[in-house]
């Protein structure tokens, strides 16, 4: 391993290269621009291609084209740019095109505060594009984890042929830490899926494998394939059939919901916890400090960090709610993921929102105050 001082954004670029990404299409936007800058510097050294497009829509389109041609791909932006990418994110979900989209969140809506931290794009990540679709969303809390989760995002995109969103925030994107990155042979890389049948054997590009994922050939590899955003059958051509529509929509959901290698959480101090704090991304760093302060004062508080945001960890949160007297959900927005926590908790215990949206990060004492309020509410004092 080699030690290096770097930003979270720079670690994303390093992780993408380690996972085999060889094409980046993007457009500068604060606070994600360092990802593009680093990719522009490093991609040519490994035979890859960097291209700055005229806008965010074109950036999304060009990476999908490169992915269909066989390249592992990445793009990066922030809230306003992600909004522009949404139609093509939906296209990638429907056409099952592997792609990783990094969103380094900033305050919004609209142009908001470009240099200020926020976690206000959580529901955009899940529901930003239209129609029924599945999505994978990961959120790191450190520079090293930015590297690790970028590798995981690329691997999941390839394994399940789906768009994956790496939901960063300005806190982690611009955080600098001294990290040790693994060597190339220490990184597990999932290869691009390839057809299991020849054309003579009746190859159909959208015929699903046992894991419900099709093995679509790359453009130029000698197979005839058709890619469309319309509802299609296993040939890839549009079909106006209720049965085909139902089967396709169910399959693109279940190929993700059935998987056992996507949902990841971290639990700390949970063995004897009477209360718990749930957080993600940069806010989780402050929440962890708040939990340690509570522990030092004799309050049995546990910590649950959501590394995978979507698919949501329903089972884990349900089990958590059955063990503790109450949950505090800390997030740097008006209140977005708290609804998912309450839904998953299913009324087993109260879920209190600790919210902040004034363009500043949490102080540990602010989260401690929410924990204290919850304890008083539960005890009736």
N, C-alpha and C positions, 0 to 999 in steps of 0.2 A: 504494500500500500504506500501511497505517497501523500504526505501532509501538505495542505495548501489553504491559504486564507482566501475565501471567496464569498460572494453573495449567494443568496438563495436562487436568484435568477440565473446566475452563472452555473450553479449546480444543476439546474434544469437542463441547460444546454449540454453539460458534460454527461448527464444521465441519458439524454436522448441519443447521443453519439454511442455510448456504451451499449445501448439497446439495439443499435443498428439503424437508427434514423439517418438517412442520406439525402433527404430533401426537406427544405424549409421554405415556406412561402409566407410572407408576412408584411406588416405595415407598422411603422413606429407608433407607439402610444404609451404614455406614462401610466402606470409604473412598470411596464413589461419590456421596455425597449432593450434593456441589457441582454435579454434572451436572444433577440434578433442580432444584436451586435456580436455576441459571442458565437452564435451559429455562423454568422458571416465570416468570422475570423477562422473558425475551426473546420467547418465543413469541407472547404477546398483541400485541406491537408489529408483528408481521408477519402478523397474522390467523390465527395458529395456535392450537392448543388444548393446554393442559396439564391433566392430571388425576392426582391422587394417589389410588390405589386402596387398598382395605382390606388387600391383601397382594400378595406377588410373583406368585402364580398369577393373580390378577385383573389385575395389571398386564400380564402377557403376553397374556392373553385379549383385553384391550381394545385393545391395539395391533394384534392380528391382525384384529379387526373393523374398525378404522379403515383398515388397509391394504386389506382387501377392498373398502372403500368408496371407495378411490382415493387415500388419503393416504400420503405417505412417512412412516415411523414409526420411533421409537426408544424403547428402554427401557434402564435402567441399574441395575446391582445389584452385589453381591459374592458370593463363594462360596455361602453359605447360601441366598441369594435365587435364585441361578442354579440351585441344586439343585431348588428348587420350580418353576422355569419349564420343567424338562426335558420334561415330557409335551407341552406346547404348542410347544416348539421342534421336537419330532418331528412334531407336527401340521403346523407350518409347512413342514417339509421335504417331507412327503407331499402336502400340499395345494398346495404351491408358492406360498406367500404371502411376499412380500418383507417383511423386517423386520431391523432391526439391534439386536443385544443387546450392551451394553457390560458387561464384567466387570472391575471394578477389584479385582484379587486381593488377598487378605489371608491371614494364616496360618490354617490349619485342621489337621485336620478340625473339624466342628461349628462352634461360634462362635469357637474358637481364640483368636487375638489380633487383635481388630478393627482396631487401629491400626498393626499391624506388616506389613512387606512380605513378599511371598512370590510364587512362581510355581508354586504347587501345583495349579492348575486346568487344566493343559495337557491332560491326558487326559480330564478332564471336558468340556472344550470339544469334543473330537473324538468321544467315545463316551458322553457324559452321558445322552443319550436312547436309547431302545431301538430295536432293529431295524436293518436295513441302511439307511443314509442317507449322504448327502454333506453336507459343511459347509465353509464358508470361515471361516478364522480369521486375523486380522491383529494384529500387535503393534508399537506404536510405541515409540521410545526417547527422544523429546523432546517438548516442548510443541508446537512447530510441526508435527511429524509426527503428533501426536495430531489436529490439525486436518486434515492431509492424508489420513490413513488413515480418518478418519470420513467424509470426502467419498468416498473410494474404497469404503468399506464400503457406503454408501448406493447408490452407483452399481452395485456388483456385485450387491447384493440385488435391485435393480430389473432389471438386465440378465438375470440368471439366475433370477429369481423364486425366491429361496431365503433362508433365514435366514443372516445373517452375524454372526459374533461378533468384536467388537473386544476383544482380550484385553490389557487394561491391567494394570499392577500399581501398588501404593501408591506406589512410588518415582516413577513418571512422573505418576500422577494428582495427586499433591500437590507435584510439582516446579513451581517458578516460574521462568520465563524471559522475557526481553524478546523478543517476536516481532513480525514484520511479517506481517499477514494480507492475503491478496489481496482485491481488490475483487470484487463480485458478478460482474462481467463477465469476470473472470480465472479463474473457477472453472468447470471443465467438468462439466456436470450431465447424467446420463443420464435421459431422461424415462420416465414410466410407459408400459409397453408397452400398445398398444391393438389390438383385433381388426382383422385384415386382410380379413375377410369379414363380410358382413351376415347377418342371420338368414335372409334369403331365399336367400342363396348357400350355405346349409348350414353356418353357423358352429357349431363345436364348441369349447367352452371349453378343453379339454385336448388339442386337436390341436397337436402340436409344430411349430414353425417349423424352418427349415433348421438352426438352432443347437441344436435339440432342446428349446427352451424354448417353452411355450405362451403365446399372447397372450390371457390371460383378461380378460374385460370387468370393469369395476368395477360393484359393486352400484349400481343406480339409473340405469345408462346405457342401459336399454332392451333389454338382452339377458337371456335366461333362462339362468341358470347354477346349477349345483349343486356345492357344495363339501363334501367329506367327508374324513375321515382314513382311511377304508377304501380298499382297493385298488379303483381305478376305471378305466374306459376313457376315451376321448376325450370322452364326453358329461359326464363328471364323476360319473356314477352308479356305485354299487358293482357289481362283477362278480366272481363266484367262479370265475375261470378261471386255470389254471396259466400259460397263454400270456400273458394280460393282466398277471398278477402279475410274470412275468419281464420283460416289456417295460417296464413302469412302473419297476421297481426299477433296471433297467439304464439307462434314460433319465435318471433323476434323479441317477445317478452320472456318466454320461458327459457330460451337459451341462456339468459342472464339470471333469471330468478332461480333456476335449478342449480346453478354453479355453486361450488363450495369453496372456491379460492378467491372470491372477490371481497366479501365483507371482512373488514379488519378493524378491530378496536384495541385500545390499550387500557388496562385496568390497574390502578395503583391504590393501595390502602383500602382494598375492598373486603378483606377478610372479616373485619369487625365493624364495618361502616354502618352507622345508623342514618346518615344522610349522604347524599352524593352530589357532586358537581359534574355536569356534562358540558364539554366544550370541544372546539376543533380549531385547527389552524393556529394563527398567531395568538389568538385569545387563550388558547389552551395553556400557553406558557405562563400567562398571568394567573389563570385559574389554578394551575398546579401550585404556584407559590401561595395562593390564598388557602388552599387545602392544607398545606404544610403549616401555615400560621394557625389555622383552626386546631390542627393536631397538637401543636405546641401549647395551646391553651386548654387542652383536655377534651376537645370536642371530636367525636369519632366521625370524621368526614372522609368519604372515599372520592376517587377521581376516575372518571371514565372519559377517555378521549376518542372521538369518532375520527378514524383515519379514512374509512370509506363513508362518504356522506350518502350516496345512493349507489346501489340499492340500500335502503335504510335498514339499520340493524334492529328490526322489529323484535325478534326473539330475545336478543340481548337486553334491550331496554325493558321489555316486558318482565323478564326475570329479575332485572335490577329493581324495578318498581315493586316487585313482590317481596324484596328483602329489606328495603329501607323505609324510613318514615317520611321521606320527602326528597325531591330532586330540585336542584337549581340548574337551569339551563343558561349559560353565559354566552352571549353572542354579540358581535359588534354591528348591530342593526336594530331596527324597530321591533323585531320579533318575527323570525321566519322559521327556523328549525324547531323552535319550541312547540309548534303545532304538531310536528311529527313525533316529538318525544311524548307529548300528551296523548296522542292517538295510540302509540305503542304501549304506553303505561296502562291504558285502558281503565283509568279510575282507581287503580290500586293504591296510589299515594298522590299527594299534591305535587304539582310541577310548577315551580316559580321561575318567572323570567327575570334574568339580570341582563338588562339591555343598555346599550350605549350607542349614540349615533351623532355625536357632536364633533367629529373628525379627530378626536383624541383616543388613545388606547386606554384600556382599563388599568387602574391601579389595583394591586391585590386587595387593599382595604375596601374597595368598592364591592368586590365579590364577597369578601368576608361579611360585609354589612347585609347583603342579600341572604347569606346563609344564616346569620343571626336572626333576621326577620322571619325566615322560614321556621327556624327552631321555635321561636316564640309563638308563631301561628299554630304550629302542631301541638305544642304543649298547652296552649290556651292562656299563656301568661301575657 
